[in-house]
Amino acid sequence: MAGRVIAIANQKGGVGKTTTALTLGAALTRLEKRVLVMDLDPHANASVHLSYFPETLEASVYDLFQEQQADGAIWERILKLGTGGGFDFAPGSIRLSELEVDLKERKNKGLILNVALEDMRERYDYVLLDCPPHVGILLVNALVAADLVLIPIQTDFLALYGIRLLFDTIRLLNRVLPRPVRYMALPTMFDQRTAACRRILRIMRDKLGDKVLETVIHFDTKFRESSAGGKVIFDVDPKARGAVEYLNLAREIVRNENA
């Protein structure tokens, strides 16, 4: 079976998007899946987290979008193989923010990533896309290429309100795409002790129904600790609550894909 592309997207920052991309990538490798994580965010948070600093890179995802036809040579320049999380990684760059202008006259500019990933679908079981938090050429490319859009939603009112923007974008794309964008919501930064968090989780499940994953990611200070050390949570404490929950998430995603 060809590899699956999962876009991890939310048009609100600070909801656990990058943490989800990196930790889910590491969890899937623990299930013996071949995984590529791509940093499509101009802020390059995932890249910096893994100590791939944009100014020191020979090539990044930016170069992939500049190519008229992405061949194996450009991928070999970009890819960082077998990171600390066990997955391969394609770092981002602040120059990704220039693509709105660079690609202005390019035909089929919303399909660039989908075409570039054709060969990667044979090489990997899962390709995870850490998406930028704003609508633009990068997010559109990610949504078009994705088999599944995974939406991390922090369990607070502002985050719940913010997903309206993403749903508006998905609705617009569904008017022109041959198949509708499939999405699932992932509750993150949950704190069982607070009534507000419990209420938001109930609202999410009421409004989105079976589009909300069973797995809930609780707040865990080990995420911050691993980020500070340039690692994923499995490297710091594989038995931590956050590590166990992302492993459960990986199992749920694999189970759903095989259903």
C-alpha positions, 0 to 999 in steps of 0.5 A: 500500500502506498504511504499515507500523507498526514497534514497536521494543521490548525490556524491557531498557534500554540496548540501542540502542532509541532509537538504532535508532528514530531512525537507522532512521527517518533511513535509511528517509528516505534510501531516499525513504520517508515516515517518522514516528517516535513517542516512546512512552517516558515517559523521552522520550529520543528527544525530548530527543535531537532537542532537543524538551524535554517542558516546552516542548511545546504537545502530545505523544503523551500528548495523543493518548491523551487524545483520545476520537477522534484527528483531524487537528487533534490530529496537527497540534498534535503533529507536528514536521515534517522533523526533522534526520533527515529524518523527521517526529516525534511527541514524548513526555512524562513524562506518558505515565507517568500513562496507566495511571491516566488510562485505567483505565476506558477501553474498548478502551484497548489499541486507542487507538494502532491507531485513531489511526494509521489515517489516518497509514498513508496519510500515511507509508510507515513509522511507527516506535514507540520503546517504553517498556522496561516492560509497560503500556498503552503497550507493549500499544498499540504491539504491537497496532498493529505490523505488525512488532516489531523487538527490538534485542538487545545482544550480551551475556548479560544482554540475551539473558536480558531478551528472555524478558520481551518474548516472554512479553508477545507470547505473552499478546497472541497469545492474544487478537489476531486475528493473531500479533505478527510480530517480528524480532531485531536484534543491536546493540552488537556487538564482533567482537573479543570472544569473548563477543559472537561467542558471544552472536550464535551463540546468538541465531542458533541459538535464534531462527533466521530471526527474527534479521536479517542486519544486525548493528549494531556498536559505534560511538562516532559514535552517542554523538557524534551524540546529544551534538549532538542529531543522527543519525549520518548528520548527523555522518558518513554513511560511519561504520560505524553509518550504513552498517549502519542503511542496510543494515537499512533496505534489509533491512526494505524488502526483507522487506516487499516479499517 
